[in-house]
Amino acid sequence: MTFFERAGRFVRESREELSRVNWPGRKETTRYTTFVIGFSVALSLFLGLLDFLFLQGLERFILN
């Protein structure tokens, strides 16, 4: 099999596989996106709070 035959076969099989994929609908995509954004914001706030608390503790430890 030549390179071009293998490449053509790959493209055909990829298209077949993509036709079998169960794509999420608009509502489901919006729900997942909202969850990911909310989780990211919550995690960043939590890590920011931990960073602030550790910094305050370290400053008090070093200054005293």
C-alpha positions as CSV (number, residue, x, y, z in Angstrom):
1,M,0.0,0.0,0.0
2,T,1.3,3.4,-0.9
3,F,1.3,6.5,1.3
4,F,-1.6,8.0,-0.6
5,E,-3.7,4.9,-0.4
6,R,-3.1,4.7,3.4
7,A,-3.9,8.4,3.7
8,G,-7.2,8.0,1.7
9,R,-8.2,5.0,3.8
10,F,-7.5,6.9,7.0
11,V,-9.7,9.8,5.8
12,R,-12.5,7.5,4.9
13,E,-12.4,5.6,8.2
14,S,-12.2,8.9,10.1
15,R,-15.3,10.2,8.4
16,E,-17.2,6.9,9.1
17,E,-16.2,7.1,12.8
18,L,-17.2,10.8,13.1
19,S,-20.6,9.9,11.6
20,R,-21.1,7.5,14.5
21,V,-20.3,10.0,17.2
22,N,-23.2,11.1,19.4
23,W,-22.7,14.9,19.5
24,P,-24.1,16.8,22.5
25,G,-26.9,19.2,21.8
26,R,-26.9,22.9,22.4
27,K,-28.5,22.7,25.9
28,E,-26.1,20.0,27.1
29,T,-23.1,21.9,25.7
30,T,-24.2,25.1,27.5
31,R,-24.7,23.2,30.8
32,Y,-21.2,21.6,30.6
33,T,-19.6,24.9,29.6
34,T,-21.3,26.7,32.5
35,F,-20.2,23.9,34.9
36,V,-16.5,24.1,33.7
37,I,-16.5,27.9,34.0
38,G,-18.1,27.8,37.5
39,F,-15.7,25.1,38.7
40,S,-12.7,27.0,37.3
41,V,-13.8,30.2,39.1
42,A,-14.4,28.4,42.4
43,L,-11.1,26.6,42.2
44,S,-9.2,29.8,41.4
45,L,-10.9,31.6,44.4
46,F,-10.0,28.7,46.7
47,L,-6.4,28.6,45.5
48,G,-6.1,32.4,45.8
49,L,-7.4,32.2,49.4
50,L,-4.9,29.5,50.2
51,D,-2.1,31.6,48.7
52,F,-3.2,34.7,50.7
53,L,-3.4,32.7,53.9
54,F,0.0,31.1,53.4
55,L,1.6,34.4,52.5
56,Q,0.1,36.0,55.7
57,G,1.4,33.2,57.8
58,L,4.8,33.3,56.2
59,E,5.1,37.1,56.7
60,R,4.1,36.8,60.4
61,F,6.6,33.9,60.8
62,I,9.5,35.9,59.2
63,L,8.7,39.3,60.8
64,N,8.4,37.9,64.3
